[in-house]
Amino acid sequence: MRETIIEIIRTVGAQPGAAVEGIDLFDSGVLDSLGFIELLDALERAFGVEIQPTQVSPDAWRSVDSIEALMRSLTGDAG
């Protein structure tokens, strides 16, 4: 799951191929508003979930770790 999330972020991010682990994805500029929308779409397709951004804390999108935790909770994958 983690590898898929990282690959998606690297694909949709404002800085393709950038290092994405251990950083704030927005503060670092890896993700911007367009990248965020593309990230939502790609995550929904990759994991077969529907994500309502308004029902998820903004902090859930700030790092690979927080996105992975969110996807695990939405998919029921305890890891």
N, C-alpha and C positions, 0 to 999 in steps of 0.2 A: 504494500500500500504506500509506504513512504517513498519508494523509488518512483512510483507513478505520480504522486503529488509533486515531487521535485521536478520531474520531467515536464509536467503540465506548467508549472510556474516558469520554468526556463523557456517554454514555448510561447506562452502568452505575455510574459513580462516585458517591460519597457527596455530591459537590458538582456537580450537573448544570451543564454549560456552563462550568465553571471552566477557567482557563488550565492547560494540562497539559504544555507543552513546557518543557524545561530545569529541571524540578523532580523531586524524589523523590516519586513518587506516593503512597507510604505515609506518609512523614514529614509531608507537607503535608496529609494527610487527604483527598486526592482519592479514593483507594481505601481501602476497609476490607476486612475478611475476606469479607463477603457480596459486595461489589463485585468482589473477586478471583475468586470462584467464577463470577459472572456474566461477568466478562471472559474467563475460560478458555472457557466455553461459546460466547460470541459469537465469539471468535477461531477456535475450531474450525469453527464454521459458516461464517464469512466466508471462511476460507482453505482449507477442506477438509482440515484436518490433525487428528491426534489428539495431544493434549498430555498427557503424564504428568508432573504437577507435581513428583513426587519425583525425576524424572530431569533436572530443570532447576534450575540454581542459583537460589536466591532473589533474587540480584542481577539476574537476567534480567527481573524484573517491576518494577523500581524506576523506570524511565523510559521515555518514548516511544522513545528511541534503542535501549535494550536490548531492548525488546519487538519493535521493527522488525527488529533483527538476529536475534533468535530466529525470528521468522516467516520471514525470508528463508532461514535455514538449514533450517527445516522444510519449506519449499515448494520449495527448490532455486533460488530467485530470487536471482541474484547482484547485482541492482540495476542 
